[in-house]
Amino acid sequence: MLDQIQVLHQKLELVRKWGYFDLFGDGMLVSWIKRRKMSKVNQLLINIQVTLQNCRR
């Protein structure tokens, strides 16, 4: 579980950097890349949530 949280942290840092690039840059490609990375972060959050629910049982 700790590994999942560390990976999540790394992915969030990447999304943050792409967010700055998207904010100050211009282009659909950058926005698309950022959204894809955000989708992966959302999936990681779901996986962590499922893991937590399984630990409670």
C-alpha positions as CSV (number, residue, x, y, z in Angstrom):
1,M,0.0,0.0,0.0
2,L,2.8,2.4,0.8
3,D,4.2,1.7,-2.6
4,Q,0.9,2.7,-4.2
5,I,1.0,6.0,-2.3
6,Q,4.6,6.7,-3.4
7,V,3.7,6.0,-7.0
8,L,0.6,8.3,-6.6
9,H,2.8,11.1,-5.3
10,Q,5.2,10.7,-8.2
11,K,2.3,10.8,-10.7
12,L,0.8,13.8,-9.0
13,E,4.1,15.7,-9.3
14,L,4.2,14.9,-13.1
15,V,0.6,16.1,-13.5
16,R,1.5,19.3,-11.6
17,K,4.5,20.0,-13.9
18,W,2.3,19.3,-17.0
19,G,-0.3,21.6,-15.5
20,Y,2.2,24.5,-15.4
21,F,3.3,23.8,-18.9
22,D,-0.4,23.7,-20.0
23,L,-1.1,27.0,-18.2
24,F,1.8,28.9,-19.7
25,G,2.1,27.0,-22.9
26,D,-0.3,26.7,-25.7
27,G,-1.5,23.6,-27.4
28,M,-4.0,20.8,-27.5
29,L,-1.2,18.2,-27.3
30,V,-0.1,19.4,-23.9
31,S,-3.6,19.5,-22.6
32,W,-4.2,16.0,-23.9
33,I,-1.1,14.6,-22.2
34,K,-2.0,16.3,-18.9
35,R,-5.5,14.8,-19.0
36,R,-4.2,11.4,-19.7
37,K,-1.8,11.6,-16.8
38,M,-4.7,12.9,-14.6
39,S,-6.8,9.8,-15.7
40,K,-3.9,7.6,-14.5
41,V,-3.8,9.4,-11.2
42,N,-7.6,8.9,-10.8
43,Q,-7.2,5.2,-11.5
44,L,-4.4,5.0,-8.9
45,L,-6.7,6.7,-6.3
46,I,-9.4,4.1,-7.1
47,N,-6.9,1.3,-6.6
48,I,-5.8,2.7,-3.2
49,Q,-9.4,3.1,-2.1
50,V,-10.1,-0.5,-3.0
51,T,-7.0,-1.6,-1.1
52,L,-8.1,0.4,1.9
53,Q,-11.6,-1.1,1.8
54,N,-10.1,-4.6,1.6
55,C,-7.9,-4.0,4.6
56,R,-10.9,-3.0,6.7
57,R,-12.6,-6.4,6.1
